[in-house]
Amino acid sequence: MILVIDNFFPDDVFQRVYDEIKSCDFIPISSKMKSEGVDYPGARTRELKDIDTQFDRFIIQHIRNLGLPLTNQVFKYWQYVHLRLKKDNKKDYIHTDIGMNFAWLIYMSETNLDSGTKFYTEDDKEHTFARFVQNRIVLFAGGAIKHMAFNNHGKDLTDGRLTINGFASYNMEK
């Protein structure tokens, strides 16, 4: 299941969220996670709940308010702001979010229809492309669906591919 919803946040709320996430500190992912055997491209924040619990819960409440079957169960989640730049394209790869029941991306920076997220079949053939449209949320079965960021863009925070990435598990022991 892949679900795409435009205008996720109301306009006045979107601008406040966008301003808030742009003020976060970003850490290169590869330097932070290589010790765990992970080498994702780009940079991301600490977990949003560690930065501002109320802000984190505010975003989650908007996701829950969608009333989707995915979110009607109790779930544990991790949520970050992620920045990918044009230089990160060569490091991107097809993957699944192992152990996650669902995941989401909220596209925050300006619309770039040449960018987005590609989804793949089990044999790595592209089957869906969600284009990067500002204020769009893409929800999908994270551990089951292969995907990859496509055509990252920009040179810094002012024009790069900025997303809120979330990962959720119904298994509360994770």
N, C-alpha and C positions, 0 to 999 in steps of 0.2 A: 504494500500500500504506500502510495506517495500522494500527499495532499498539498496543494498549493493554494494559499489564501492571500489575496492582495489587500492593501490598506489595513494591515494587522492592527496597528495603533491608530487611534484618532489623530488627526493632523496636529493638534496642539500638544498632545502627549508625545507623539513621535519626536518632535523637535526637542523636547526636554530630555527624552531618553538618548537621542543622538548626541546632544551636548554633554550629557553625563558620561557616556562611554568614551567619547573623545578625550576626556580629561583623565582617563585611567592610565596607569603605567603598564607598558607592554614589555614582555620578556621574550627574547628569541626562544622559540620552542625547542629547537635542536639542542641548545646548550642546557636547557632546563630538564629535558627528558631523555637525553642520550643514555644516561645511566640506567634508565628503565628499558632500554632497547628500542626506543621510539625516536624517529627522526622526521617529524612532520615539518613541512615548510612554514615559514612565517613567524609571527610573534603573537602572543596572547597574554591576557591578563591573568592574575590569580583568579580563583573561583569568585564569582560575583558575590556569593554569600559571605566570603571572607573580606570583601571590600566594603559592601554596604548591604546588610541583611534585608532592610526594608526595600531597597531598590530591586534586589534579587527576587524577593517575594512578589513585588509588584508585577514583574515580567511574568513570573509563573502564574499569577492569578489571571493575567490576560490569556495565557495559554489554556488554563482550566476553563475559562469562560467561553471558550469555543465549543464546549460541550461534546467533545469527540469521544468515541469509545476508547481510544488510546489513553485518554486522561481521566477516565471515570474510575480508575483503580488508584489505590495508594501506590506511589512510586517514589523512589529515591532518585535524585538528579544531581548533575554537575553542569554548571553553566559558566561560560567564559565569553569574553570579547576577543575576536580573532582578526588579525590583520595579515593579509597576504598581498604581496606586491608582484609586479611583473617579473622581477628577478627570481621569484619563488616557483615559477611555472615548471622549470626542469626537475624540481624535487617532488612534484605532486605525483600521486599514484592511486590506482584503484584499490579500494579497501572496504571493509565493513567495520562497524563499531562493535567489536567483539563484546559479548555479554550484555549488550544494551537491547531493551525491548523496543525503544523508539528514540529518535533523535530529531532535532529541529535546527534550522538555520533561519535567522531573521536577517535579511539583507538590509543593511543600514546606510551605506554610502550611496552616492548618486547612481541612478540607473545606468547600466552598461549591458546592452542587449547582446554583446559579443561574449559576455562572461556569464557564469552561473555554475550550476552543479549538474554533472552528467550522472545518470544511473545506468547500470549495466546488468545484463543477464548473467547467469552462472558461468557461461563460457566467455565472459568479458566482451560481449557485443553491446554496444550502446543501444538502449531502448527508450530512454526519456531524457530530455534536457530541460531543466528548470532555469529559465533566464534570470539574470540578476536585475530585479526590479526593486527599487528602493521601497522599504516598508512592506515587503512580501515575506511571509513565513512559509517555509517548506518543512513539512513533517513527514517522517518515513520510518519504516521498521529498520532501525539502525543496524542491528546485528544480522539482519537477513538480506538486506539489499546492498549490493556493491555500488559504490559511488566515488566521485572524485570532483574536487573543485576544478573548474575549467576556465582558462584564460584569465588568470589573475591580472590585475592592472594597477597602474600608478607607481609612484616612486617613494611615497611616504604616507603618513596618516591623512594628509589633506586630500589625496586623490586615489588612495589604495582601496582594495576590496575589504570592506569592514563588515563583519557579521557578528551576531550573537549566536554562539553555538551551544546547544544543550544536548545532554545525553541522559536517558532515563532507564531505570531498571525496576521491575516489579519485585525482584528478589531483594528484600530489605537487608540481607546479610552482606551485600557487596560493599 
